[in-house]
Amino acid sequence: MAYSVIFRFYGHLNDLVPEPFRARAHRIDIKARRSVKDAVEGFGIPHVEVARLRVNGEDVGWERVLERDERVDVYPPSLSLVPEDGATLWTRPPEPVLFVADVHLGRLAHYLRMLGFDTVYETPDPGDPQLLATALKEDRVLLSQDRHLLMHGSLQHGCLLRSRDPIEQMKELIARYGLARTARPFSRCMECNTVLTKPEPTLLDQLPDKVQERYRNKPEALRYCPTCARAYWPGSHWDRMIGYLREWGVALS
């Protein structure tokens, strides 16, 4: 039984749909009765990108079957669009937010760790089943640009990144999850994700001569990774990293 329904997408969901559907209501033809979930995913929008569904002005769940000439309004998980009455399909992850990033997001994973966020990232590619298992078991937000991966029915927390630029990707996550408020810059190893500690006094003797000279009287500026044995100090890269924090609106505590 063929019929048509009207769809309207809001906010940054318009980034994900074809041009004719952006920022206006548009009618589509449906060849057989289908749920609103099937219809939305037919546009390539994972369920983790949707906070609210309304059919003919009433809030509905994903299982709602669409009827002829109905209007569907689809809202993203934006703080300005999530209703005060709690009628939302999207839940904010617990704080501090934990992440797991797919193999294509290595630079983003490093930046998240730089801000102090626990971020699982593995190479070689652990594969989709392992990424999903980690996200579900550890209540992590799965980060990817793979729409089909984020459509997995069991996934509760996920984010489809729009930009391919890691700097812009960080801006997306900071805006979506309010990360600027809970960030703890330079508290976690960017390579292995371990929380950094204060180094033993003997560590200074293992560092380059210029670093020893500069930090002999202020070893508190140094940090050490007990897992991979990396040492961190404000070196030549420091100004660039501080610039990132300012661009992202993150305060250096």
SVG drawing of the C-alpha trace seen along z (x, -y; Angstrom):
<svg xmlns="http://www.w3.org/2000/svg" viewBox="-4 -31 76 39">
<polyline fill="none" stroke="black" stroke-width="0.4" points="0.0,0.0 1.7,-3.2 1.0,-6.5 2.9,-9.7 3.9,-11.5 5.5,-14.8 8.9,-15.2 10.5,-18.2 14.0,-18.1 15.3,-20.7 18.7,-22.0 21.9,-20.3 19.9,-17.3 19.6,-19.3 23.3,-18.6 22.4,-14.9 19.5,-15.1 19.3,-15.9 18.9,-19.5 15.2,-19.4 14.5,-18.4 16.6,-21.0 14.8,-23.5 11.4,-22.9 8.6,-20.4 8.8,-18.0 6.5,-15.2 7.8,-11.7 6.2,-8.6 6.2,-5.3 5.6,-2.0 4.5,-0.1 3.6,-0.8 6.7,-1.4 7.7,-2.6 9.0,-6.1 12.4,-4.6 12.7,-2.9 11.7,-6.1 14.2,-8.3 17.0,-5.8 16.1,-5.8 17.4,-9.3 20.7,-8.1 20.1,-9.5 21.1,-7.2 18.8,-7.1 21.5,-8.5 21.2,-11.8 17.5,-12.2 16.1,-13.6 12.4,-14.0 9.9,-12.7 6.5,-14.3 3.7,-13.0 0.9,-15.4 2.1,-17.4 2.2,-14.5 5.4,-12.9 5.9,-9.3 8.4,-6.5 10.5,-4.9 8.0,-2.0 5.2,-4.3 3.8,-3.2 3.2,-6.0 -0.2,-6.6 -1.2,-8.4 -0.6,-12.2 0.8,-12.4 3.5,-15.0 6.7,-14.0 8.9,-16.5 12.4,-15.3 14.6,-17.1 18.3,-16.7 19.8,-16.4 20.3,-20.2 19.7,-21.7 17.5,-24.3 15.3,-21.7 14.9,-19.1 11.6,-19.8 11.2,-20.7 8.5,-18.1 11.0,-15.3 9.5,-13.9 12.8,-13.0 14.3,-9.9 17.8,-11.0 19.5,-10.7 22.7,-12.6 25.6,-10.2 26.8,-10.2 29.5,-12.7 32.4,-12.7 31.6,-11.6 33.5,-8.5 34.3,-8.0 35.3,-5.3 36.5,-6.4 36.7,-4.4 40.0,-3.9 39.6,-6.9 39.5,-9.4 43.0,-9.1 43.7,-12.8 40.4,-13.5 41.1,-10.8 44.4,-12.6 42.6,-15.9 40.0,-14.4 42.7,-12.9 44.5,-16.2 41.3,-17.7 41.3,-14.8 38.5,-12.7 38.8,-8.9 38.8,-7.9 39.3,-4.4 41.1,-4.3 42.8,-1.3 44.9,-0.4 44.7,1.7 41.0,1.4 39.2,3.5 36.2,3.8 32.6,2.7 31.4,5.5 34.2,4.6 33.5,0.9 29.9,1.5 30.7,3.9 33.0,1.4 30.4,-1.4 27.6,0.7 29.7,2.4 31.4,-0.8 28.6,-3.3 30.7,-5.2 29.8,-7.5 30.7,-5.9 32.3,-8.4 32.2,-7.8 31.5,-9.1 30.0,-5.7 26.2,-6.2 25.5,-2.5 27.6,-1.7 25.7,-4.3 22.3,-2.8 22.9,0.4 19.7,0.8 21.4,1.5 23.5,-1.6 22.4,-4.2 25.1,-6.9 26.7,-7.8 27.7,-10.8 27.9,-11.2 30.7,-13.7 30.1,-16.1 33.5,-17.6 36.6,-15.8 38.8,-18.3 39.7,-17.1 39.7,-20.7 36.2,-21.2 35.2,-17.8 36.2,-18.8 34.0,-21.9 31.1,-19.6 31.6,-17.5 32.2,-20.4 28.9,-22.0 27.0,-18.8 28.1,-17.4 29.2,-20.6 32.8,-19.4 34.3,-22.8 32.8,-22.6 34.2,-19.2 37.5,-19.2 40.8,-18.7 43.5,-19.7 46.8,-17.8 45.7,-15.3 45.7,-12.2 48.3,-10.6 47.5,-11.4 49.1,-8.1 47.7,-5.5 44.8,-7.2 46.3,-6.7 45.8,-9.4 49.1,-11.2 50.9,-11.4 53.7,-13.5 57.1,-12.0 59.6,-10.5 62.6,-12.8 64.9,-10.5 62.8,-11.1 64.4,-14.6 67.8,-13.0 66.4,-11.0 65.1,-14.1 67.0,-16.3 69.6,-18.6 67.6,-21.8 64.5,-20.3 66.5,-19.4 67.9,-22.9 64.5,-24.5 62.5,-22.4 65.1,-21.5 63.6,-24.0 59.9,-23.4 59.4,-19.7 55.7,-20.2 55.3,-21.3 56.2,-17.8 53.8,-14.9 54.5,-11.2 52.5,-8.3 53.0,-5.2 51.8,-2.9 53.9,-3.9 56.6,-5.9 56.1,-9.1 57.1,-12.4 55.1,-15.6 56.3,-19.2 55.4,-22.6 57.6,-22.4 57.7,-24.0 54.2,-22.7 52.7,-24.3 51.6,-27.6 49.8,-25.7 47.9,-23.5 47.0,-26.5 45.7,-28.1 43.4,-25.1 42.0,-25.4 41.2,-29.0 39.6,-28.3 37.4,-25.6 36.5,-27.8 38.3,-25.5 39.9,-27.1 43.4,-25.8 42.8,-24.9"/>
</svg>
